[in-house]
Amino acid sequence: MSLRPPQYSLLGNNQHATSLVLTGDWVQGQNPENFGAFQGELARAHPGSLTADGAQLGTWDSVLMAFLLQCHDYCQTQGIIFEIRNMPEGVDKLLAVATAVEPHDPPAEKSAFWLSVLSPVKVLHTVWEDIQGSLGFIGEVSIALARLFRGKANTRFTDFLKFCFQAGPDAFAIISLTSVLVGMILGYLGAVQLSQFGAEIYVADLVVIGMLREMGVLMTAVVMAGRTGAAYAAQLGTMQTNEEIDAITTMGISPVEFLVVPRMLALIMIMPLLTIYADLLGIVGGGIVAGGMGISPVQYITQAQAALTFTDIFVGLLKALVFAVLIAVAGCRAGINSGRSSAAVGQAATNAVVTAIVYLIVADAAVNIVFQQLSI
Amino acid sequence: MTEPNEQPAHIEVRDLTMAYGSDVIQHDLNFNINNGDIFVIMGGSGCGKSTLLKHMLGLIKPSRGDILYNGTSFFQASDSEQGLMRQGWGISYQSGGLFSAMTLGENITLPLELYTRYTTAEITDIVAYKLALVGLGGYQSYYPSQISGGMQKRAALARAIALDPKILFFDEPSAGLDPISSRLLDELIMQIKESMGATVVIVTHELASIFAIANNSVYLDNNSHTMIAYGNPADLRDNSEQPIVRQFLTRSAAADTKETP
């Protein structure tokens, strides 16, 4: 069966009535001429009425229907009476259904120049709004925590335990790997410089102080931001999509108390423990490098013990607490403010990680400056 | 037009047993769906209606038995044959199944781009036409989250008919819609079905829909885990030997509601 090319012709130069004769097979692959071309012809003729005649029409599919629908819509805007004649039965019915409802005219959207996202005013505005939002969120969480300590909050202990388990033991493997490697990196860094002075033994001091004060807690926090913070955002975002958060709110339960507080407390509980674990493994990693440079394990341990001070441990643990709060705030806030679509949940998870890492680095710098000034 | 009776049934379900592990949902289902039928799968909640639909769609493999489309087994067909069969299907899922990260226009454009030889300009026109068919003309640039539930159902229908399918599957099309919208959706399904000449398979327990549109049906029983009635729903309501089926179709609580003639 060979297909005839789809064609149309305008017949009758009568100003009042013109007929549009459709011939050939209007099916996919035949590429009938676009409506735009026909629209020009029609505009020049501008008849009072247009009748589409399908007597010589072959086979047809949605292409024909799309063409007829456009004819109909165009005629309607131009005040031309549009009719169809001798069409297959299906075409009649489908056109009737398709034209039963007036097309919707969507409100015009402001189209912004894409580079405008880089405008400094806009960026500052976004940052300022983000800071305001985070501070507001921290406020809400503080109120919820105050209610918790007075025993009034709707926070479930089982949730807290579950999140502790997710955040803690499940993260052991990845934390072990990163901390040993970071310890080794610190070891190598120091070894190269210190060996120039014959002071290889001080690698132990560098690793201990570096891990305790800075790297142990920072690396743990980055891993937790990617692992736990993103998970929180995705969980809460999905709950938002499923209207679970609406259900919680209408049950008279504060979503912050019910969802955010257990997650944040779990992180506050787990982060210091993971940090101590990471510090220990980092020191072991540094020891491996030191061993490779001819420092005996006993020497390394003795030197490390001498370098270890409670101040450093305290600084690390304090940072762990601050970071835990920041990761939980970034993750939970992104999740609770998430939109209600799969794309929005993905965006929420991305936001959670990016915000958390920015917060971490800014907070780390701030804490270091404060301690420097206080000579701690 | 070919007579429906002259060719093998459009869809044949043969000795189908569906089970999750050792948990048998339904066993020994046997029924035919003819060309041009509007076929309803009905039954109480949890009897396996949606599971049966998922088997028919090839999303779940049957533990025993087979499903034939135009005489060809779906599950014994190769991947590419299955793909070809699926191109003839239009499916509207229970919660719409619209891709939430895409606009309505993009949702309908996707299957057209993947499976047809239409040009880009034609696709734009066809998308406008399909949306107009379901009364959503002009909504191309809206995201599913920006429109109401009823509109999402209709948009899902527009995507289901994008490829001018031979078979349309609906999972609870009118669930969650008000009576008027749900009637309009029924009418829309009827009109589109009649003008495109498709076979329609619907999972539903909306009695009004069942009597308004269906000409054939199967009732899945929750207790015996098999089908206990098969035929025109109006006939079943008046003449079924199974009290539970009459009860279901007349929406009554009593065990036996057969009216005295």
HADDOCK unambig.tbl for C-alpha pairs under 7 A between the chains (distance, minus, plus):
assign (segid A and resid 28 and name CA) (segid B and resid 117 and name CA) 5.93 0.50 0.50
assign (segid A and resid 28 and name CA) (segid B and resid 118 and name CA) 5.41 0.50 0.50
assign (segid A and resid 29 and name CA) (segid B and resid 117 and name CA) 5.31 0.50 0.50
assign (segid A and resid 29 and name CA) (segid B and resid 118 and name CA) 5.98 0.50 0.50
assign (segid A and resid 62 and name CA) (segid B and resid 126 and name CA) 6.32 0.50 0.50
assign (segid A and resid 63 and name CA) (segid B and resid 122 and name CA) 6.74 0.50 0.50
assign (segid A and resid 63 and name CA) (segid B and resid 126 and name CA) 6.40 0.50 0.50
assign (segid A and resid 65 and name CA) (segid B and resid 129 and name CA) 6.98 0.50 0.50
assign (segid A and resid 66 and name CA) (segid B and resid 125 and name CA) 5.42 0.50 0.50
assign (segid A and resid 66 and name CA) (segid B and resid 126 and name CA) 5.09 0.50 0.50
assign (segid A and resid 66 and name CA) (segid B and resid 129 and name CA) 5.12 0.50 0.50
assign (segid A and resid 69 and name CA) (segid B and resid 129 and name CA) 6.54 0.50 0.50
assign (segid A and resid 90 and name CA) (segid B and resid 195 and name CA) 4.17 0.50 0.50
assign (segid A and resid 90 and name CA) (segid B and resid 196 and name CA) 6.56 0.50 0.50
assign (segid A and resid 93 and name CA) (segid B and resid 195 and name CA) 6.15 0.50 0.50
assign (segid A and resid 94 and name CA) (segid B and resid 192 and name CA) 6.86 0.50 0.50
assign (segid A and resid 94 and name CA) (segid B and resid 195 and name CA) 6.24 0.50 0.50
assign (segid A and resid 97 and name CA) (segid B and resid 133 and name CA) 5.59 0.50 0.50
assign (segid A and resid 98 and name CA) (segid B and resid 129 and name CA) 6.89 0.50 0.50
assign (segid A and resid 98 and name CA) (segid B and resid 132 and name CA) 4.76 0.50 0.50
assign (segid A and resid 98 and name CA) (segid B and resid 133 and name CA) 3.82 0.50 0.50
assign (segid A and resid 98 and name CA) (segid B and resid 134 and name CA) 6.92 0.50 0.50
assign (segid A and resid 98 and name CA) (segid B and resid 135 and name CA) 6.78 0.50 0.50
assign (segid A and resid 99 and name CA) (segid B and resid 132 and name CA) 6.74 0.50 0.50
assign (segid A and resid 101 and name CA) (segid B and resid 135 and name CA) 5.24 0.50 0.50
assign (segid A and resid 103 and name CA) (segid B and resid 132 and name CA) 6.98 0.50 0.50
assign (segid A and resid 103 and name CA) (segid B and resid 136 and name CA) 6.83 0.50 0.50
assign (segid A and resid 103 and name CA) (segid B and resid 137 and name CA) 4.33 0.50 0.50
assign (segid A and resid 103 and name CA) (segid B and resid 138 and name CA) 5.25 0.50 0.50
assign (segid A and resid 104 and name CA) (segid B and resid 137 and name CA) 5.69 0.50 0.50
assign (segid A and resid 104 and name CA) (segid B and resid 138 and name CA) 4.54 0.50 0.50
assign (segid A and resid 104 and name CA) (segid B and resid 139 and name CA) 6.45 0.50 0.50
assign (segid A and resid 105 and name CA) (segid B and resid 138 and name CA) 5.86 0.50 0.50
assign (segid A and resid 106 and name CA) (segid B and resid 138 and name CA) 6.66 0.50 0.50
assign (segid A and resid 106 and name CA) (segid B and resid 139 and name CA) 6.97 0.50 0.50
assign (segid A and resid 340 and name CA) (segid B and resid 145 and name CA) 6.82 0.50 0.50
assign (segid A and resid 341 and name CA) (segid B and resid 100 and name CA) 5.41 0.50 0.50
assign (segid A and resid 341 and name CA) (segid B and resid 101 and name CA) 6.70 0.50 0.50
assign (segid A and resid 341 and name CA) (segid B and resid 145 and name CA) 6.78 0.50 0.50
assign (segid A and resid 342 and name CA) (segid B and resid 100 and name CA) 6.02 0.50 0.50
assign (segid A and resid 342 and name CA) (segid B and resid 101 and name CA) 6.34 0.50 0.50
assign (segid A and resid 343 and name CA) (segid B and resid 100 and name CA) 6.94 0.50 0.50
assign (segid A and resid 343 and name CA) (segid B and resid 101 and name CA) 5.09 0.50 0.50
